[in-house]
């Protein structure tokens, strides 16, 4: 197994990911138990197949949190693609594309290599589905926030690019930095409205280069970087004029945890639809080891 810090080019920043490089022979229960043992936001399990199948269908990967299997998640997809690209062999860094077959479908990751810079990977997520917009008063009751904490110039909206996130704009960095929510009530509300997690964003940022400052609180604490939610936010930004079509913009996350993450996103607009959602960043390997069962 290897461990990666994803959405960062620096060790000990970004979102940590454990990658089990060959999970053949593991049961579902063992995968779930290993993810709980790792106690990271997610752990991925690669299930190698013959070369012809992998060329046609992609490399089979399953993603687990400490509690459940997910159909898709962003930082595990990006980090696993980096792990597959390297496989401990520097020559394989010439690979420009890795395709993963996830439960949600095939997700390609393209790599950019520029002299003197760390490799950059960018996944193309499933085209977004705009599920619903929310009443601020209802979301305030569900989260324990005040109605005046929200940015009333932008909608609260549930969007999916493989997993549904409710993009929730707040009015200021101060509100974000003091964010506390009732996770039980929030989960009940989300279960009734087709969302999996709230993704809180604000246009006030720490880094002036960033377009959004983001936080994601869930049952395992706080997520330092949420690539799936960033993809939903890319679609949301283009749909509501926060970013221009195909403009690559930066989302900063994990700042409050001292695990700063840099997530680069963009999306296209075609035939009155948001399409071609792309989420990218760097990843750095920090650990290798063996698992004994």
Secondary structure, 3 states (H helix, E strand, C coil): CEEEEECCCCCCCCEEEEEECCCCCCCHHHHHHHHHHHCCCEEEEEECCCHHHHHHHCEEEEEECCCCEECCCHHHHHHHHHHHHHCCCHHHHHCCEEEEEECCEEEEEEEECCCCCCCEEEEECCCCEEEEECCHHHHHHHHCCCHHHECCCCCCEEEECCCEEEEEEECCHHHHHCCCCCHHHHHHHHHHCCCCEEEEEECCCCCCCEEEEEEEEECCEEECCCHHHHHHHHHHHHHCCCCCCCCCEEEEECHHHCCCEEEEEEEEEECCEEEEEEEEECEEEEEECCCCC
